[in-house]
Structure formats: structure tokens, C-alpha cells
Amino acid sequence: MHDIDSVFEKFSYSPIFKEIIKAIGFQNPLLVQSMVIFKNPKIGGAVPPHKDNTFLITKPLSCTGIWVALEDAKKGNGCMYGVPGSHNRPPGSFMVRNEAQDGTVFVNEGDGDVTYDTNGAVCLEAPKGSVVLLHGSFLHFSDDNTSPHSRWAYTMHYVEKDAQWDPRNLSLIHI
């Protein structure tokens, strides 16, 4: 979205996001992914528990998400949940392109988490306009939206440009 639509480009590259990402320690942030998340009334599907470093792999792991509430995110409309302290364990499973380069597979590597325990998860309700920072190893998920209210969000994922981009990533970005 950030590189294909002028409205999203202007928003995504606004100085405030660069200030935020640098304030949390990035030296040379690179925006590598953005998406609008539509959780429409009564049909918005659940997002299973995951860690963003599973999908955007660098060495060292460096993915950080900025999640912006375009509408109120509440328990009733499928808001996000997260597990406190889960960022202290990296993922042990990563989604990579398969050998034929026509799909993806999950590979287990390292000693990080392969399965996820969501016990202790807390509701991350966020009013419209809120910005939520997501460490790449923070376990998060959301429920179905069974309410009559939509819950839309915009998310951007950054990696450290100086980190080594894993060539097996689904995204064909070359750092």
C-alpha cells in the first residue's frame, strides 16, 4: 500500500512514524510491508496467534509493526489481544518461499517458540486514531468480529535496513 497508492504513501512516510520508529532504537528503518485490515461487521475473521518476525525475517530479527486504529477496536468487534512478555522469546518457526518458488512453507529453526500459548493474553482495545507498536516477537491475535460494527486498521512493518534480509522471505525486497 505504502508504495502503490499516493494517499497511503503520504501517510506511511509521514515524519511522525519515522520519529516513532527511530525513538525505539532503529538506526536505519526500512518500511517493507503495509496493509489495511478489514474486519467487517459480523464477518470479520479471526487472525491466529503469530509473531511478525515469523513472516519478515532478518538477521538479527528486527521486524517492528506500527498498527493504527482507523476505527475503534473493542472486544466486541474483534480487537487485538497480546501476551505480555512474549516478545522475550523469538519465533522458532518461519514462513519462507518453498524450493519451487511457487508457494510457502513453515520451517523450524533455532530454539524459539514453535507453538504458541495464549494464556495470559490481554485485550488491546484501542480507540480510533490510536497507534500501537508491536515488537516483532510479540505474540498477538484477534477474534472474529461478530458485532454490527466494523473494525478497520492500517499496519506498517519495518525492519532495520542494515540487518541481513533473508532471501527466503516471501517479499522479494532486497536490502
N, C-alpha and C positions, 0 to 999 in steps of 0.2 A: 504494500500500500504506500509506504513512505517514498518509494522511488518511481511509482507509476501513476500517481494521482496528485495533482498540484495542491489540492486542499490538504491532503494528508502529509504531503511533503513539507508544506509550510508549518503545519502543526508539529510534526515529528522532529524537525530540525530547529525548532524554536529554542532560543538561548536558555530558557528555564530548564529544559531537560538535560542539556549539556552541563549546566551548573549542578544539577542534582547528581548526575552520574559521576561527575568529577569530585563532588563533595564526599562521595562514599569511597573514593580511592582510585578510581580509574585514571590512568595516565593518558591513554590514547583510545578513548571509546569509539567503537565502530557499531553503528546500528545495522544489524544483519537481518532482522525479521520484524514485521509488524502485521497485525491483523485486527479486524473488527470481530468481536464475539457477539453473536446474536442469540439471545435466549428469549425467544418469543413466548407470548402468553400461552400457557397450557401445553406447549410442545417443545420448549427449550430443553434439550437433552443434558444429561449429566456429563461431567468431564471426570474421567477416572483419576485416582491419585497418581501424581507424577512429579518429577523434578525436571526443571527445564534443561539442566546440564545433560540430561539423557538424550536430548534432541539437537543441541547445538554444542558440539564437542570441541574444546580447545585444550591444549596442554600448556600451562596448567589450566584447569577448569576455570572459566571466567564469566560465564553467562549470568546476566542480571536482567530481570524484567521490570519494566515500568507499566503498571496496569492503571488505566484511567477509567473511572466510572462515568459513562455517558448518561446513565440513569441510576436512580437509587438501587443499590444492591442490598437486598434484605433476605432473611431466612426464607421467607415465603416465595421469593422469586428466583431461587437458585443461586444465592450468593456463594462466594468462595469460602472454603474452610482451609485451615493450615495447622500443621503440627508443630508447636513450639519446640525449638531445639533441633529439629530435623535437619537444619542446614549444616550441622556439625558432622554429618555423615554423607559422603558423596554417593552418587548413584553407582551401582555395580553393574548395571545393565545399560547398554547404549543402543539407540536405533541408528543403523548405518545402511548405506546402499548395499544391496546384495551383489554377488560376483558378476551376475549378468547385467547389472546396472539398470534393471527394469522394475525394481521394487525395493523393499526394505526388509531388514531382519533385525532382531534384537540379539546382541552378543553380550555375554557376561565377561567382564574384565575387572581386574583389581579386587579389592576387598570391601567395596562399598555395598550398599543395600541393593538387593535384587528384588525382594518383596517388600511391600510397604505396610506398616502397621499404622492405622489412622486413629488408634486410641489416643485420647487426649486432644484431639483436634478441636480448634476453637473457630467459632463463626467470625468471619471478617466482613461484617456489614460495613458498607461504605456509601455515604450519600453522593449524589450526583456531583461530579467535579472533583471528587477525591482522587488522589494519586497514591497508589500502593506500590512499594518497592518489594521485589521478590528475588531473594538470593537464589542463584541457580540450583542449589541443592536443597532448597526449602520444599518440603512435601506439601502440596496443595491440591485441591479438587473442588468440585461443586456438584450440587444435587440437581435433579430435574427442576424445571420451572413449571409447577402445576398451578400457579396463580393466574389471575386475569391480567397481571402486569408484566410488561417486558422488562428485561434486564440486559442492556447493551453495554459493552465495554470496548475500549481500544487498548491493545497491548503492543509494546515495543520491546524487543530483546537486543541487548548489547553484549558484545564480547570485547576483550582487550585486544586491540589491533596487533600488539606486539606478541601476543600468545600464538602458539602454533595451531593453525586451523587444521582439523583432522580431515584429510582428503576423502574419508568415507562418509562425511556429512551428507545428508540429503540435499541441503542447499549447496549449490555449486559456486559459492563465493570463494574467492582466492584472496587471502590476506597477504 
